[in-house]
Amino acid sequence: MSSADQVGWGGRTRTRVNTHSPQMGSGYFPNDNNATHACYFKVVLIKDSSRKIHEIQPDETHSFIDKPNCYDVRSPKNYFDYMLLFGGPGGNCGN
């Protein structure tokens, strides 16, 4: 990936058409910034072309949520360094 200008982290669920979507992770939204209540990545790092490791900064990121009534993502700064929390209950999310 020496030419990559973007990287991504996250989750995905899958189900048959016209059925409810499954929960992601524990089924909780990451509203309380508690890693035991959602899926998470901790100490998110990238390595540049010179093989130097960099911590991801919040102003370098953007979130994409295609079904916000079913899933969410948060990127709190806390004592674990940089974390990405995501998940949700699923449900009637559409096709």
C-alpha positions as CSV (number, residue, x, y, z in Angstrom):
1,M,0.0,0.0,0.0
2,S,2.8,2.4,-0.7
3,S,0.4,4.6,-2.7
4,A,-2.6,4.6,-0.4
5,D,-3.9,8.0,0.6
6,Q,-6.8,6.7,2.7
7,V,-7.3,3.8,5.2
8,G,-10.5,2.6,6.8
9,W,-11.6,0.9,10.0
10,G,-15.1,-0.2,10.9
11,G,-17.7,-2.9,10.9
12,R,-20.3,-4.4,8.6
13,T,-23.3,-6.6,9.0
14,R,-25.1,-8.7,6.4
15,T,-28.5,-10.3,6.1
16,R,-31.0,-11.4,3.5
17,V,-33.1,-8.8,1.7
18,N,-36.3,-7.8,3.5
19,T,-35.2,-9.1,6.9
20,H,-34.0,-7.2,10.0
21,S,-30.4,-6.4,10.2
22,P,-28.4,-8.1,13.0
23,Q,-26.8,-6.2,15.9
24,M,-23.2,-5.1,15.5
25,G,-21.0,-6.1,18.4
26,S,-22.8,-6.2,21.7
27,G,-25.8,-4.4,20.2
28,Y,-25.2,-1.2,22.1
29,F,-24.7,2.2,20.4
30,P,-21.3,3.7,21.4
31,N,-23.0,6.6,23.2
32,D,-21.2,6.4,26.5
33,N,-17.6,6.0,25.2
34,N,-17.3,2.8,27.1
35,A,-15.4,0.1,25.2
36,T,-17.3,-2.7,27.0
37,H,-20.5,-1.5,25.5
38,A,-19.5,-1.5,21.8
39,C,-17.0,-2.9,19.3
40,Y,-13.8,-1.0,19.3
41,F,-10.3,-0.5,17.9
42,K,-7.8,1.0,20.3
43,V,-4.5,2.7,19.7
44,V,-5.2,3.2,16.0
45,L,-2.0,3.8,14.1
46,I,-0.7,4.1,10.6
47,K,2.8,3.6,9.1
48,D,3.9,6.0,6.4
49,S,6.0,5.3,3.4
50,S,9.2,5.9,5.4
51,R,7.9,3.3,7.9
52,K,7.4,5.9,10.6
53,I,4.4,5.2,12.9
54,H,1.8,7.9,13.4
55,E,-1.2,8.1,15.8
56,I,-4.4,9.1,14.0
57,Q,-5.7,12.5,15.0
58,P,-9.4,13.3,15.2
59,D,-9.1,16.2,12.7
60,E,-7.6,13.7,10.1
61,T,-10.7,11.4,10.2
62,H,-14.3,11.4,9.1
63,S,-17.1,9.0,9.9
64,F,-19.5,7.3,7.5
65,I,-22.7,5.8,8.8
66,D,-25.2,4.5,6.2
67,K,-27.9,3.5,8.7
68,P,-27.7,5.8,11.7
69,N,-30.9,4.5,13.2
70,C,-29.3,1.1,13.5
71,Y,-25.5,1.7,14.0
72,D,-23.2,4.5,15.1
73,V,-19.5,5.3,15.4
74,R,-17.6,7.5,17.8
75,S,-13.9,8.5,18.1
76,P,-13.3,9.6,21.7
77,K,-9.9,10.7,23.0
78,N,-9.4,9.0,26.4
79,Y,-6.8,7.2,28.5
80,F,-6.5,4.4,25.9
81,D,-5.1,6.9,23.4
82,Y,-7.1,7.1,20.2
83,M,-10.1,4.8,20.0
84,L,-12.8,4.0,17.5
85,L,-16.0,2.7,19.0
86,F,-18.8,1.4,16.8
87,G,-21.9,-0.8,16.9
88,G,-25.6,-0.8,17.4
89,P,-28.8,-2.8,17.8
90,G,-29.5,-3.3,14.1
91,G,-33.2,-3.9,13.4
92,N,-35.4,-2.5,10.6
93,C,-32.6,-0.8,8.7
94,G,-33.9,-1.2,5.1
95,N,-32.3,-3.0,2.3
